[in-house]
């Protein structure tokens, strides 16, 4: 394989990944039609948003949600922005380096 073929493969992988993501998004929307009630729908939407944000920032959603739910009762309202996935990741990396 020559180096001029690599971008083509990379572009094909990106296309496949994007197509798969669109398919997953469609199924998530389709499944959300069956949440049962408005409160359940809101909860499902919040969890879907958090998990997709975690994936976008290369965060393990299970680890993030576990730490969030474990510590949420002790978090002050002013500290809530630090628990958004992107800020949480930044703080975790800073702790790991120190």
Secondary structure, 3 states (H helix, E strand, C coil): CCHHHHHHHHHHHHHHHHHHHHHHHHHHHHHHHHCCCHHHHHHHHHHHHHHHHHHHCCCCHHHHHHHHHHHHHHCCHHHHHHHCHHHHHHHHHHHHHC
